[in-house]
Amino acid sequence: VKPGPTKQQVVDAILGESEEDEEDEVDALGDQSPTGKVTAVPTGVATPAAAVSTADSHSERVNFIWSVKEILRDHYKRHQYGEVILPLCTVRRLDCELDDTKEKVVAKAGSIKGDLDTHADVLAHVAGHPFYNTSRFTFETLLDDPEHITENVYDYLQGFSPNARFALEKFGIESHIDRMGEAGILFMVIQRFASIDLRPAIVSNLEMGYIYEELIRGNAELSN
């Protein structure tokens, strides 16, 4: 069996771009810090669980995503926040990237008989990305059924293409879905991520990379 990509390879695919694009984006982000990155660890008062993000700058987006820790606080140790926030940030980015072709992919998947994984190339072509999701759910529609949030999140995650599933499994995300479901906080966490727009038209690949760096840095400092 051919091994799937690592989680880093999938993240790289999400963030992949040309050097020219990177240079243009660095110019656009350059007023935030000498390196185009915000260097402060996200802190501050949490927004309400049902908050809608109005973040329109890099630092505001990082702070909003990092505020998920306020929901996790009574159920996770500080050094464990990143185990939830980083993979779900990745999944939300994928969700936003696939939004434009989601209905076409779901329709195509519905017309395929047998194992969808054997038709990965066809579905990826319809999606316009090297990954796809055939579940009927998105982050937004997961919120329509709070009583079945855990099983629906599982359905959503299993709808990803084999390469994306392989990488997400390396994050150990499923154990956290169960844990948050049992704690009664999964809906609030999904709701928080659903409220931030991470579409590439809004958040460039370069900036998304910076967001990951800030989240990783913040989690590392909590682990010390």
C-alpha positions as CSV (number, residue, x, y, z in Angstrom):
1,V,0.0,0.0,0.0
2,K,1.4,3.4,-1.0
3,P,1.9,5.5,2.2
4,G,-0.1,8.7,2.5
5,P,1.4,12.1,3.1
6,T,2.4,13.3,6.5
7,K,0.3,16.0,8.2
8,Q,3.1,18.5,7.3
9,Q,2.8,17.6,3.6
10,V,-1.0,18.3,3.7
11,V,-0.4,21.6,5.5
12,D,2.2,22.4,2.9
13,A,-0.3,21.6,0.2
14,I,-2.8,23.9,1.8
15,L,-0.3,26.7,2.0
16,G,1.6,26.0,-1.3
17,E,2.3,28.9,-3.5
18,S,4.9,30.4,-5.9
19,E,7.8,32.4,-4.6
20,E,6.5,35.5,-6.5
21,D,3.2,35.2,-4.7
22,E,5.1,35.0,-1.4
23,E,7.1,38.2,-2.2
24,D,3.9,40.0,-3.0
25,E,2.2,38.9,0.2
26,V,5.2,39.7,2.3
27,D,4.9,43.3,1.0
28,A,1.3,43.3,1.9
29,L,1.9,42.1,5.4
30,G,5.1,43.8,6.0
31,D,3.7,46.6,8.2
32,Q,2.8,44.1,10.9
33,S,6.4,43.3,11.9
34,P,9.8,43.3,10.3
35,T,9.2,39.7,9.1
36,G,5.6,40.2,8.2
37,K,4.6,38.3,11.3
38,V,3.0,39.2,14.6
39,T,5.5,38.2,17.3
40,A,3.3,38.5,20.4
41,V,1.7,35.4,21.8
42,P,-2.1,35.6,21.6
43,T,-3.6,36.7,24.9
44,G,-6.6,38.6,26.1
45,V,-10.2,38.2,27.1
46,A,-12.1,35.5,25.3
47,T,-14.9,36.3,23.0
48,P,-18.3,34.7,23.7
49,A,-18.7,31.2,22.4
50,A,-21.2,32.3,19.8
51,A,-19.1,35.2,18.7
52,V,-18.8,36.1,15.1
53,S,-15.3,37.0,14.0
54,T,-14.8,40.5,12.7
55,A,-11.1,40.0,12.5
56,D,-9.6,41.8,9.5
57,S,-5.9,41.7,10.5
58,H,-3.4,39.0,11.1
59,S,-3.2,39.6,14.8
60,E,-6.9,39.7,15.2
61,R,-7.4,36.4,13.4
62,V,-4.7,34.8,15.5
63,N,-6.3,36.1,18.7
64,F,-9.7,35.0,17.7
65,I,-8.6,31.4,16.8
66,W,-6.5,31.2,20.0
67,S,-9.6,32.3,22.1
68,V,-10.9,28.7,21.6
69,K,-8.7,28.0,24.6
70,E,-11.2,29.7,26.8
71,I,-13.7,26.9,25.9
72,L,-11.1,24.2,26.5
73,R,-9.9,25.7,29.8
74,D,-11.8,23.5,32.3
75,H,-11.4,20.3,30.2
76,Y,-7.8,20.5,29.0
77,K,-4.4,21.3,30.5
78,R,-2.8,24.4,29.1
79,H,-0.1,22.5,27.1
80,Q,-2.9,20.5,25.4
81,Y,-4.8,23.4,23.9
82,G,-2.8,23.2,20.6
83,E,-3.8,19.6,20.2
84,V,-7.3,20.8,19.5
85,I,-6.7,24.3,18.0
86,L,-4.1,23.4,15.4
87,P,-5.9,20.5,13.7
88,L,-9.2,22.2,13.8
89,C,-7.7,25.4,12.3
90,T,-6.3,23.2,9.5
91,V,-9.7,21.5,9.0
92,R,-11.4,24.9,8.9
93,R,-9.0,26.1,6.3
94,L,-9.7,23.0,4.2
95,D,-13.4,23.6,4.7
96,C,-13.1,27.2,3.4
97,E,-10.9,26.2,0.5
98,L,-13.4,23.6,-0.7
99,D,-16.5,25.7,-0.3
100,D,-16.8,26.9,-3.9
101,T,-16.9,23.3,-5.3
102,K,-18.5,21.5,-2.3
103,E,-21.9,20.9,-3.8
104,K,-20.4,19.7,-7.1
105,V,-18.2,17.2,-5.2
106,V,-21.1,15.9,-3.1
107,A,-23.2,15.5,-6.2
108,K,-20.4,13.6,-8.0
109,A,-19.8,11.4,-5.0
110,G,-23.5,10.6,-5.0
111,S,-23.3,9.3,-8.6
112,I,-20.4,7.0,-7.9
113,K,-21.0,3.4,-6.9
114,G,-18.7,1.6,-4.6
115,D,-15.7,2.8,-2.7
116,L,-15.3,6.6,-3.2
117,D,-11.6,6.4,-2.3
118,T,-11.0,4.5,-5.6
119,H,-12.2,7.5,-7.4
120,A,-10.1,10.0,-5.6
121,D,-8.5,11.5,-8.7
122,V,-12.0,12.2,-10.2
123,L,-13.3,13.8,-7.0
124,A,-10.1,15.9,-6.6
125,H,-10.5,17.1,-10.2
126,V,-14.1,18.2,-9.4
127,A,-12.9,19.9,-6.2
128,G,-10.1,21.7,-8.0
129,H,-7.7,20.7,-5.2
130,P,-5.5,17.7,-4.3
131,F,-8.0,17.1,-1.5
132,Y,-11.8,17.1,-1.2
133,N,-14.7,16.3,1.1
134,T,-17.8,14.3,0.2
135,S,-19.7,14.7,3.4
136,R,-22.9,16.7,3.2
137,F,-21.7,18.7,6.2
138,T,-19.6,21.9,6.4
139,F,-18.6,23.8,9.6
140,E,-21.7,25.9,9.2
141,T,-24.2,23.1,8.6
142,L,-22.8,21.1,11.5
143,L,-24.3,23.8,13.7
144,D,-27.8,22.9,12.5
145,D,-28.0,19.8,14.7
146,P,-26.4,20.3,18.2
147,E,-27.9,17.1,19.6
148,H,-25.9,15.0,17.1
149,I,-22.8,17.1,16.8
150,T,-20.3,14.4,17.7
151,E,-21.5,11.8,15.1
152,N,-21.9,14.5,12.5
153,V,-18.4,15.8,13.0
154,Y,-17.2,12.2,12.5
155,D,-19.2,12.0,9.3
156,Y,-17.7,15.2,8.1
157,L,-14.1,14.2,8.9
158,Q,-14.6,10.8,7.2
159,G,-15.8,12.6,4.1
160,F,-12.3,14.0,3.4
161,S,-10.1,12.5,0.7
162,P,-7.7,9.7,1.8
163,N,-4.7,12.0,1.8
164,A,-6.3,14.5,4.1
165,R,-7.7,11.8,6.4
166,F,-4.3,10.3,6.7
167,A,-2.8,13.6,7.8
168,L,-5.6,14.4,10.2
169,E,-5.3,11.0,11.8
170,K,-1.7,11.9,12.6
171,F,-3.0,14.9,14.6
172,G,-5.0,12.4,16.7
173,I,-8.1,14.6,16.1
174,E,-10.7,11.8,16.6
175,S,-9.8,11.3,20.3
176,H,-10.4,15.0,20.9
177,I,-13.7,14.9,19.1
178,D,-14.9,12.2,21.5
179,R,-13.4,14.0,24.5
180,M,-15.1,17.3,23.7
181,G,-18.3,15.6,22.8
182,E,-18.4,13.9,26.2
183,A,-17.5,17.2,27.9
184,G,-20.4,19.0,26.1
185,I,-18.1,21.6,24.5
186,L,-17.7,20.3,20.9
187,F,-20.6,22.3,19.6
188,M,-19.1,25.5,21.0
189,V,-15.7,24.8,19.6
190,I,-17.0,24.0,16.1
191,Q,-19.2,27.2,16.4
192,R,-16.2,29.3,17.1
193,F,-14.2,28.0,14.2
194,A,-17.2,28.3,11.9
195,S,-17.4,32.0,12.6
196,I,-14.0,32.9,11.2
197,D,-13.5,33.2,7.4
198,L,-10.3,31.5,6.3
199,R,-11.0,31.5,2.6
200,P,-7.9,32.0,0.5
201,A,-9.5,35.2,-1.0
202,I,-9.5,36.6,2.6
203,V,-6.5,34.9,4.1
204,S,-3.6,34.3,1.8
205,N,-1.5,31.1,1.9
206,L,1.4,33.1,3.3
207,E,-0.7,34.6,6.0
208,M,-2.2,31.3,6.9
209,G,1.4,30.0,7.4
210,Y,2.0,32.9,9.7
211,I,-1.1,32.1,11.7
212,Y,0.1,28.5,12.2
213,E,3.4,29.8,13.4
214,E,1.8,32.0,15.9
215,L,-0.5,29.3,17.2
216,I,2.5,26.9,17.5
217,R,4.5,29.5,19.3
218,G,1.7,30.3,21.7
219,N,1.2,26.6,22.5
220,A,4.9,26.0,23.0
221,E,5.1,28.8,25.5
222,L,2.2,27.3,27.4
223,S,4.1,24.0,27.5
224,N,7.2,25.4,29.2
